[in-house]
Amino acid sequence: MSLPHAILTALLEKPSSGLELTRRFDRSIGYFWSATHQQIYRELGRLESDGLIRALPTEQPSRGQKKAYEVLPAGRAELERWAAAPQDPRPMRDVLLLRLRAAAVVGTEGIEADLRRHLALHQQQLAEYQDIERRDFGPGKDSEQDRLQHLVLRAGIEVETFWIQWLAHALEEFGQLSGHEKR
């Protein structure tokens, strides 16, 4: 149920077309809540039919023209209700951890190389988040909105830092295994 709320949040920040939303998801919200172009358009239709958003009027409607959407008061009220409601943490579900558990039973073929690949990917993502932090959250960016958005980014930085540390430890453990023997 979070995609509609992600879209409402993005539209409250700035009324946008479906294409603009897709681009914004790729650049910001998508770091922690991803959605495809088709999912976004499908959800825009639902939100509009539910009376939570509306297409902005255009000066000259024309075929193929991008519709821009804005949030209606009912949409804002729904987002406020959802943001204030308690949410339980979700259990971690990661295929790499499951594969590592399976390797304990069937052997470690290919796992070490994939751990190294994951380490590189997490290092790359951390560098990207740190670039965003330097670019978007420097001195003077201390409004309430800036501080809350920075908290979200810091969560991403901390998650990537955790994975980098854990993967480095896992690779050390692999170095101590006796020949990565198959079972």
PALO-602067 format. One record per residue: x, y, z of N, C-alpha, C in turn; chain; residue number from 1. Coordinates in steps of 0.02 Angstrom, whole numbers, padded with zeros to 5 digits. Example, Ala and Ser with C-alpha at 12.3 -4.5 7.8 and 13.67 -1.06 7.14 Angstrom:
# residues 2
+--------+--------+--------+--------+--------+--------+--------+--------+--------+-------+------+
:    n_u :    n_v :    n_w :   ca_u :   ca_v :   ca_w :    c_u :    c_v :    c_w : chain : resi :
+--------+--------+--------+--------+--------+--------+--------+--------+--------+-------+------+
:  00660 : -00284 :  00390 :  00615 : -00225 :  00390 :  00660 : -00165 :  00390 :     A :    1 :
:  00642 : -00112 :  00354 :  00684 : -00053 :  00357 :  00645 :  00002 :  00394 :     A :    2 :
+--------+--------+--------+--------+--------+--------+--------+--------+--------+-------+------+
END
This chain:
# residues 183
+--------+--------+--------+--------+--------+--------+--------+--------+--------+-------+------+
:    n_u :    n_v :    n_w :   ca_u :   ca_v :   ca_w :    c_u :    c_v :    c_w : chain : resi :
+--------+--------+--------+--------+--------+--------+--------+--------+--------+-------+------+
:  00041 : -00060 :  00000 :  00000 :  00000 :  00000 :  00043 :  00063 :  00000 :     A :    1 :
:  00109 :  00057 : -00003 :  00152 :  00117 :  00003 :  00162 :  00154 : -00062 :     A :    2 :
:  00155 :  00122 : -00120 :  00165 :  00158 : -00183 :  00118 :  00218 : -00190 :     A :    3 :
:  00054 :  00211 : -00175 :  00012 :  00271 : -00181 :  00035 :  00327 : -00135 :     A :    4 :
:  00060 :  00309 : -00077 :  00083 :  00360 : -00030 :  00148 :  00392 : -00053 :     A :    5 :
:  00191 :  00353 : -00086 :  00252 :  00381 : -00115 :  00234 :  00431 : -00170 :     A :    6 :
:  00184 :  00414 : -00210 :  00163 :  00459 : -00264 :  00130 :  00521 : -00235 :     A :    7 :
:  00087 :  00514 : -00184 :  00057 :  00572 : -00153 :  00111 :  00619 : -00125 :     A :    8 :
:  00162 :  00589 : -00093 :  00217 :  00629 : -00066 :  00251 :  00668 : -00121 :     A :    9 :
:  00269 :  00634 : -00175 :  00304 :  00666 : -00231 :  00261 :  00722 : -00262 :     A :   10 :
:  00196 :  00710 : -00269 :  00152 :  00760 : -00299 :  00141 :  00820 : -00252 :     A :   11 :
:  00142 :  00808 : -00186 :  00137 :  00865 : -00140 :  00201 :  00907 : -00142 :     A :   12 :
:  00257 :  00874 : -00153 :  00319 :  00911 : -00160 :  00319 :  00953 : -00223 :     A :   13 :
:  00290 :  00924 : -00277 :  00287 :  00961 : -00340 :  00238 :  00926 : -00387 :     A :   14 :
:  00184 :  00961 : -00408 :  00139 :  00931 : -00458 :  00179 :  00910 : -00519 :     A :   15 :
:  00164 :  00851 : -00545 :  00206 :  00822 : -00598 :  00164 :  00778 : -00644 :     A :   16 :
:  00192 :  00765 : -00703 :  00163 :  00716 : -00749 :  00188 :  00647 : -00729 :     A :   17 :
:  00160 :  00596 : -00759 :  00183 :  00528 : -00746 :  00256 :  00519 : -00764 :     A :   18 :
:  00276 :  00547 : -00820 :  00346 :  00542 : -00842 :  00392 :  00578 : -00793 :     A :   19 :
:  00372 :  00637 : -00771 :  00413 :  00673 : -00721 :  00418 :  00634 : -00656 :     A :   20 :
:  00362 :  00602 : -00635 :  00364 :  00561 : -00575 :  00412 :  00503 : -00582 :     A :   21 :
:  00410 :  00471 : -00641 :  00455 :  00415 : -00653 :  00528 :  00438 : -00647 :     A :   22 :
:  00543 :  00495 : -00675 :  00611 :  00522 : -00671 :  00630 :  00538 : -00599 :     A :   23 :
:  00583 :  00567 : -00562 :  00596 :  00584 : -00492 :  00606 :  00521 : -00450 :     A :   24 :
:  00567 :  00469 : -00465 :  00578 :  00405 : -00430 :  00648 :  00379 : -00444 :     A :   25 :
:  00670 :  00386 : -00506 :  00738 :  00362 : -00523 :  00792 :  00401 : -00486 :     A :   26 :
:  00779 :  00466 : -00472 :  00830 :  00508 : -00441 :  00826 :  00514 : -00365 :     A :   27 :
:  00769 :  00498 : -00335 :  00765 :  00509 : -00262 :  00725 :  00455 : -00227 :     A :   28 :
:  00660 :  00456 : -00234 :  00618 :  00408 : -00198 :  00637 :  00337 : -00215 :     A :   29 :
:  00658 :  00325 : -00276 :  00676 :  00258 : -00298 :  00735 :  00227 : -00261 :     A :   30 :
:  00772 :  00268 : -00225 :  00827 :  00240 : -00186 :  00801 :  00197 : -00128 :     A :   31 :
:  00740 :  00212 : -00105 :  00712 :  00173 : -00050 :  00644 :  00144 : -00065 :     A :   32 :
:  00612 :  00164 : -00120 :  00548 :  00135 : -00140 :  00544 :  00137 : -00215 :     A :   33 :
:  00554 :  00080 : -00247 :  00556 :  00080 : -00320 :  00488 :  00064 : -00350 :     A :   34 :
:  00479 :  00088 : -00410 :  00418 :  00074 : -00448 :  00434 :  00082 : -00522 :     A :   35 :
:  00402 :  00040 : -00562 :  00411 :  00045 : -00634 :  00367 :  00101 : -00662 :     A :   36 :
:  00382 :  00120 : -00723 :  00342 :  00170 : -00759 :  00269 :  00148 : -00761 :     A :   37 :
:  00257 :  00084 : -00777 :  00188 :  00058 : -00782 :  00153 :  00060 : -00714 :     A :   38 :
:  00188 :  00042 : -00661 :  00157 :  00044 : -00594 :  00137 :  00115 : -00575 :     A :   39 :
:  00180 :  00163 : -00591 :  00165 :  00232 : -00574 :  00103 :  00256 : -00612 :     A :   40 :
:  00100 :  00242 : -00677 :  00042 :  00263 : -00717 : -00022 :  00229 : -00693 :     A :   41 :
: -00018 :  00165 : -00678 : -00076 :  00128 : -00653 : -00101 :  00158 : -00588 :     A :   42 :
: -00054 :  00174 : -00544 : -00072 :  00203 : -00479 : -00100 :  00274 : -00486 :     A :   43 :
: -00073 :  00313 : -00533 : -00101 :  00379 : -00546 : -00175 :  00374 : -00565 :     A :   44 :
: -00191 :  00325 : -00607 : -00261 :  00315 : -00627 : -00305 :  00298 : -00567 :     A :   45 :
: -00280 :  00254 : -00523 : -00318 :  00235 : -00463 : -00328 :  00295 : -00416 :     A :   46 :
: -00273 :  00332 : -00405 : -00277 :  00390 : -00361 : -00326 :  00442 : -00388 :     A :   47 :
: -00326 :  00450 : -00454 : -00372 :  00498 : -00484 : -00445 :  00474 : -00478 :     A :   48 :
: -00456 :  00410 : -00492 : -00525 :  00384 : -00487 : -00549 :  00382 : -00414 :     A :   49 :
: -00503 :  00377 : -00366 : -00522 :  00378 : -00295 : -00531 :  00450 : -00269 :     A :   50 :
: -00519 :  00500 : -00311 : -00529 :  00569 : -00291 : -00473 :  00597 : -00247 :     A :   51 :
: -00414 :  00566 : -00250 : -00358 :  00590 : -00209 : -00312 :  00638 : -00247 :     A :   52 :
: -00312 :  00633 : -00313 : -00273 :  00680 : -00355 : -00317 :  00700 : -00414 :     A :   53 :
: -00295 :  00750 : -00450 : -00330 :  00769 : -00512 : -00278 :  00792 : -00563 :     A :   54 :
: -00297 :  00784 : -00625 : -00255 :  00810 : -00679 : -00264 :  00886 : -00680 :     A :   55 :
: -00209 :  00921 : -00685 : -00212 :  00994 : -00689 : -00243 :  01014 : -00755 :     A :   56 :
: -00283 :  01067 : -00755 : -00311 :  01090 : -00818 : -00255 :  01116 : -00864 :     A :   57 :
: -00263 :  01105 : -00929 : -00214 :  01129 : -00977 : -00246 :  01184 : -01019 :     A :   58 :
: -00204 :  01227 : -01045 : -00228 :  01282 : -01085 : -00260 :  01257 : -01149 :     A :   59 :
: -00226 :  01213 : -01184 : -00251 :  01186 : -01247 : -00242 :  01111 : -01246 :     A :   60 :
: -00296 :  01074 : -01229 : -00288 :  01002 : -01228 : -00271 :  00976 : -01297 :     A :   61 :
: -00221 :  00933 : -01300 : -00203 :  00903 : -01365 : -00186 :  00830 : -01354 :     A :   62 :
: -00195 :  00793 : -01407 : -00181 :  00721 : -01404 : -00107 :  00709 : -01388 :     A :   63 :
: -00094 :  00665 : -01340 : -00026 :  00648 : -01323 :  00007 :  00697 : -01275 :     A :   64 :
: -00029 :  00748 : -01254 :  00000 :  00797 : -01208 :  00005 :  00765 : -01139 :     A :   65 :
:  00061 :  00778 : -01105 :  00070 :  00751 : -01038 :  00021 :  00782 : -00989 :     A :   66 :
: -00012 :  00740 : -00950 : -00055 :  00764 : -00896 : -00012 :  00774 : -00835 :     A :   67 :
: -00019 :  00832 : -00804 :  00014 :  00844 : -00739 : -00039 :  00836 : -00686 :     A :   68 :
: -00019 :  00809 : -00629 : -00066 :  00795 : -00575 : -00048 :  00835 : -00513 :     A :   69 :
: -00101 :  00849 : -00474 : -00091 :  00880 : -00408 : -00134 :  00842 : -00358 :     A :   70 :
: -00115 :  00848 : -00294 : -00149 :  00813 : -00240 : -00209 :  00856 : -00218 :     A :   71 :
: -00266 :  00823 : -00210 : -00327 :  00855 : -00185 : -00327 :  00851 : -00108 :     A :   72 :
: -00370 :  00890 : -00075 : -00372 :  00887 : -00001 : -00382 :  00816 :  00026 :     A :   73 :
: -00423 :  00775 : -00007 : -00433 :  00706 :  00016 : -00367 :  00666 :  00012 :     A :   74 :
: -00326 :  00680 : -00039 : -00262 :  00646 : -00046 : -00214 :  00667 :  00009 :     A :   75 :
: -00214 :  00731 :  00024 : -00171 :  00756 :  00078 : -00192 :  00725 :  00144 :     A :   76 :
: -00258 :  00721 :  00156 : -00283 :  00692 :  00218 : -00263 :  00618 :  00223 :     A :   77 :
: -00267 :  00582 :  00167 : -00247 :  00511 :  00167 : -00172 :  00504 :  00182 :     A :   78 :
: -00131 :  00548 :  00153 : -00059 :  00545 :  00165 : -00044 :  00562 :  00238 :     A :   79 :
: -00079 :  00611 :  00266 : -00069 :  00628 :  00337 : -00089 :  00569 :  00382 :     A :   80 :
: -00145 :  00536 :  00366 : -00167 :  00479 :  00405 : -00115 :  00423 :  00402 :     A :   81 :
: -00091 :  00408 :  00342 : -00043 :  00354 :  00332 :  00024 :  00370 :  00366 :     A :   82 :
:  00048 :  00432 :  00360 :  00112 :  00451 :  00390 :  00110 :  00446 :  00466 :     A :   83 :
:  00051 :  00459 :  00496 :  00045 :  00458 :  00569 :  00032 :  00388 :  00597 :     A :   84 :
:  00012 :  00341 :  00555 : -00005 :  00274 :  00578 :  00058 :  00234 :  00595 :     A :   85 :
:  00055 :  00193 :  00647 :  00114 :  00153 :  00664 :  00126 :  00098 :  00612 :     A :   86 :
:  00189 :  00083 :  00601 :  00209 :  00030 :  00555 :  00260 : -00014 :  00590 :     A :   87 :
:  00251 : -00079 :  00586 :  00301 : -00125 :  00614 :  00359 : -00132 :  00565 :     A :   88 :
:  00420 : -00143 :  00591 :  00476 : -00155 :  00546 :  00464 : -00219 :  00506 :     A :   89 :
:  00490 : -00221 :  00446 :  00483 : -00281 :  00404 :  00545 : -00324 :  00415 :     A :   90 :
:  00535 : -00390 :  00416 :  00593 : -00434 :  00422 :  00638 : -00428 :  00360 :     A :   91 :
:  00703 : -00436 :  00372 :  00750 : -00434 :  00316 :  00738 : -00494 :  00271 :     A :   92 :
:  00740 : -00480 :  00207 :  00731 : -00533 :  00157 :  00783 : -00520 :  00102 :     A :   93 :
:  00837 : -00557 :  00104 :  00891 : -00544 :  00057 :  00915 : -00609 :  00026 :     A :   94 :
:  00915 : -00613 : -00039 :  00932 : -00675 : -00074 :  01006 : -00694 : -00063 :     A :   95 :
:  01050 : -00645 : -00055 :  01121 : -00661 : -00043 :  01128 : -00699 :  00023 :     A :   96 :
:  01093 : -00678 :  00074 :  01097 : -00713 :  00138 :  01069 : -00784 :  00132 :     A :   97 :
:  01016 : -00792 :  00095 :  00988 : -00859 :  00084 :  01037 : -00902 :  00045 :     A :   98 :
:  01070 : -00874 : -00005 :  01119 : -00912 : -00044 :  01178 : -00933 :  00000 :     A :   99 :
:  01199 : -00889 :  00045 :  01254 : -00905 :  00091 :  01234 : -00962 :  00137 :     A :  100 :
:  01172 : -00961 :  00160 :  01147 : -01016 :  00202 :  01146 : -01081 :  00162 :     A :  101 :
:  01125 : -01078 :  00099 :  01125 : -01137 :  00056 :  01196 : -01162 :  00044 :     A :  102 :
:  01243 : -01115 :  00037 :  01313 : -01135 :  00025 :  01341 : -01175 :  00083 :     A :  103 :
:  01315 : -01163 :  00143 :  01338 : -01201 :  00201 :  01319 : -01275 :  00194 :     A :  104 :
:  01269 : -01289 :  00152 :  01246 : -01357 :  00143 :  01273 : -01388 :  00079 :     A :  105 :
:  01275 : -01349 :  00025 :  01293 : -01378 : -00041 :  01362 : -01357 : -00066 :     A :  106 :
:  01396 : -01312 : -00033 :  01462 : -01291 : -00054 :  01462 : -01218 : -00075 :     A :  107 :
:  01522 : -01190 : -00077 :  01529 : -01118 : -00085 :  01546 : -01095 : -00156 :     A :  108 :
:  01539 : -01139 : -00205 :  01555 : -01122 : -00274 :  01521 : -01057 : -00295 :     A :  109 :
:  01560 : -01008 : -00317 :  01535 : -00945 : -00343 :  01515 : -00893 : -00292 :     A :  110 :
:  01510 : -00912 : -00229 :  01487 : -00865 : -00178 :  01538 : -00809 : -00164 :     A :  111 :
:  01601 : -00827 : -00158 :  01652 : -00777 : -00141 :  01654 : -00722 : -00195 :     A :  112 :
:  01653 : -00742 : -00258 :  01654 : -00692 : -00312 :  01592 : -00647 : -00308 :     A :  113 :
:  01535 : -00676 : -00291 :  01475 : -00635 : -00286 :  01477 : -00589 : -00225 :     A :  114 :
:  01508 : -00611 : -00171 :  01517 : -00567 : -00113 :  01560 : -00507 : -00133 :     A :  115 :
:  01613 : -00519 : -00172 :  01655 : -00464 : -00195 :  01617 : -00416 : -00241 :     A :  116 :
:  01575 : -00445 : -00284 :  01534 : -00404 : -00329 :  01485 : -00361 : -00289 :     A :  117 :
:  01453 : -00391 : -00239 :  01407 : -00354 : -00196 :  01444 : -00298 : -00158 :     A :  118 :
:  01504 : -00313 : -00134 :  01543 : -00263 : -00099 :  01555 : -00203 : -00145 :     A :  119 :
:  01575 : -00215 : -00206 :  01587 : -00160 : -00253 :  01523 : -00120 : -00267 :     A :  120 :
:  01467 : -00155 : -00274 :  01403 : -00120 : -00286 :  01383 : -00077 : -00227 :     A :  121 :
:  01392 : -00102 : -00166 :  01375 : -00063 : -00106 :  01423 : -00004 : -00098 :     A :  122 :
:  01486 : -00013 : -00114 :  01534 :  00043 : -00111 :  01514 :  00097 : -00161 :     A :  123 :
:  01493 :  00076 : -00220 :  01471 :  00123 : -00272 :  01408 :  00161 : -00248 :     A :  124 :
:  01360 :  00125 : -00219 :  01299 :  00158 : -00195 :  01314 :  00206 : -00138 :     A :  125 :
:  01359 :  00187 : -00093 :  01378 :  00231 : -00038 :  01409 :  00295 : -00066 :     A :  126 :
:  01453 :  00289 : -00114 :  01484 :  00348 : -00144 :  01431 :  00394 : -00176 :     A :  127 :
:  01381 :  00364 : -00208 :  01328 :  00404 : -00238 :  01288 :  00441 : -00184 :     A :  128 :
:  01271 :  00406 : -00131 :  01235 :  00439 : -00076 :  01276 :  00495 : -00044 :     A :  129 :
:  01341 :  00483 : -00036 :  01384 :  00535 : -00007 :  01389 :  00596 : -00053 :     A :  130 :
:  01390 :  00584 : -00119 :  01389 :  00640 : -00167 :  01324 :  00680 : -00160 :     A :  131 :
:  01268 :  00645 : -00153 :  01203 :  00679 : -00145 :  01204 :  00719 : -00080 :     A :  132 :
:  01231 :  00690 : -00027 :  01234 :  00725 :  00037 :  01275 :  00789 :  00031 :     A :  133 :
:  01333 :  00786 : -00001 :  01375 :  00846 : -00011 :  01339 :  00898 : -00054 :     A :  134 :
:  01306 :  00874 : -00106 :  01273 :  00920 : -00153 :  01210 :  00952 : -00124 :     A :  135 :
:  01169 :  00912 : -00090 :  01102 :  00935 : -00071 :  01093 :  00954 :  00002 :     A :  136 :
:  01141 :  00938 :  00045 :  01129 :  00949 :  00116 :  01188 :  00985 :  00149 :     A :  137 :
:  01212 :  01036 :  00117 :  01267 :  01076 :  00145 :  01242 :  01127 :  00195 :     A :  138 :
:  01285 :  01173 :  00213 :  01266 :  01225 :  00261 :  01205 :  01264 :  00236 :     A :  139 :
:  01163 :  01282 :  00283 :  01103 :  01321 :  00266 :  01043 :  01278 :  00247 :     A :  140 :
:  01052 :  01214 :  00240 :  00997 :  01168 :  00224 :  00971 :  01139 :  00289 :     A :  141 :
:  00937 :  01181 :  00328 :  00915 :  01157 :  00394 :  00841 :  01170 :  00407 :     A :  142 :
:  00802 :  01178 :  00354 :  00729 :  01182 :  00364 :  00705 :  01114 :  00388 :     A :  143 :
:  00644 :  01113 :  00414 :  00616 :  01049 :  00437 :  00614 :  00998 :  00381 :     A :  144 :
:  00593 :  01019 :  00321 :  00589 :  00974 :  00264 :  00659 :  00948 :  00246 :     A :  145 :
:  00709 :  00993 :  00244 :  00778 :  00973 :  00229 :  00803 :  00922 :  00280 :     A :  146 :
:  00790 :  00935 :  00343 :  00815 :  00890 :  00395 :  00784 :  00821 :  00391 :     A :  147 :
:  00719 :  00818 :  00376 :  00686 :  00753 :  00370 :  00710 :  00715 :  00308 :     A :  148 :
:  00718 :  00751 :  00252 :  00744 :  00719 :  00192 :  00815 :  00695 :  00203 :     A :  149 :
:  00854 :  00733 :  00240 :  00923 :  00713 :  00255 :  00923 :  00650 :  00298 :     A :  150 :
:  00875 :  00644 :  00344 :  00870 :  00583 :  00384 :  00860 :  00521 :  00341 :     A :  151 :
:  00819 :  00528 :  00289 :  00807 :  00472 :  00243 :  00873 :  00454 :  00208 :     A :  152 :
:  00908 :  00504 :  00184 :  00972 :  00492 :  00151 :  01022 :  00461 :  00199 :     A :  153 :
:  01024 :  00485 :  00261 :  01070 :  00456 :  00311 :  01054 :  00382 :  00323 :     A :  154 :
:  00990 :  00364 :  00321 :  00972 :  00293 :  00328 :  01004 :  00253 :  00271 :     A :  155 :
:  01001 :  00279 :  00210 :  01033 :  00245 :  00154 :  01108 :  00239 :  00163 :     A :  156 :
:  01139 :  00292 :  00187 :  01211 :  00292 :  00199 :  01229 :  00240 :  00252 :     A :  157 :
:  01190 :  00237 :  00305 :  01204 :  00189 :  00359 :  01193 :  00117 :  00336 :     A :  158 :
:  01142 :  00105 :  00296 :  01129 :  00038 :  00270 :  01187 :  00016 :  00225 :     A :  159 :
:  01209 :  00060 :  00181 :  01266 :  00042 :  00137 :  01329 :  00031 :  00178 :     A :  160 :
:  01340 :  00072 :  00229 :  01398 :  00063 :  00273 :  01395 : -00005 :  00307 :     A :  161 :
:  01336 : -00024 :  00332 :  01328 : -00089 :  00363 :  01347 : -00145 :  00314 :     A :  162 :
:  01319 : -00142 :  00253 :  01333 : -00196 :  00205 :  01407 : -00200 :  00187 :     A :  163 :
:  01439 : -00143 :  00179 :  01511 : -00142 :  00164 :  01550 : -00176 :  00220 :     A :  164 :
:  01534 : -00158 :  00282 :  01570 : -00188 :  00338 :  01555 : -00263 :  00343 :     A :  165 :
:  01492 : -00282 :  00334 :  01474 : -00353 :  00339 :  01506 : -00393 :  00284 :     A :  166 :
:  01505 : -00367 :  00222 :  01536 : -00403 :  00166 :  01611 : -00410 :  00175 :     A :  167 :
:  01644 : -00358 :  00201 :  01716 : -00363 :  00214 :  01729 : -00418 :  00266 :     A :  168 :
:  01687 : -00422 :  00317 :  01694 : -00475 :  00367 :  01680 : -00544 :  00336 :     A :  169 :
:  01629 : -00549 :  00295 :  01613 : -00613 :  00262 :  01671 : -00636 :  00219 :     A :  170 :
:  01702 : -00589 :  00183 :  01759 : -00607 :  00140 :  01819 : -00630 :  00183 :     A :  171 :
:  01828 : -00599 :  00241 :  01881 : -00622 :  00287 :  01867 : -00694 :  00309 :     A :  172 :
:  01804 : -00708 :  00325 :  01785 : -00776 :  00345 :  01798 : -00825 :  00288 :     A :  173 :
:  01783 : -00805 :  00227 :  01796 : -00849 :  00170 :  01871 : -00864 :  00164 :     A :  174 :
:  01912 : -00815 :  00179 :  01984 : -00825 :  00177 :  02008 : -00876 :  00227 :     A :  175 :
:  01969 : -00887 :  00280 :  01989 : -00935 :  00331 :  01957 : -01004 :  00322 :     A :  176 :
:  01913 : -01010 :  00272 :  01884 : -01076 :  00259 :  01936 : -01121 :  00227 :     A :  177 :
:  01933 : -01184 :  00242 :  01983 : -01230 :  00215 :  01967 : -01247 :  00142 :     A :  178 :
:  01994 : -01208 :  00097 :  01988 : -01221 :  00026 :  01918 : -01213 : -00002 :     A :  179 :
:  01873 : -01182 :  00033 :  01805 : -01172 :  00008 :  01776 : -01238 : -00018 :     A :  180 :
:  01787 : -01290 :  00020 :  01769 : -01358 : -00005 :  01694 : -01365 : -00016 :     A :  181 :
:  01679 : -01405 : -00066 :  01608 : -01422 : -00081 :  01587 : -01478 : -00035 :     A :  182 :
:  01524 : -01478 : -00018 :  01497 : -01532 :  00024 :  01449 : -01573 : -00016 :     A :  183 :
+--------+--------+--------+--------+--------+--------+--------+--------+--------+-------+------+
END
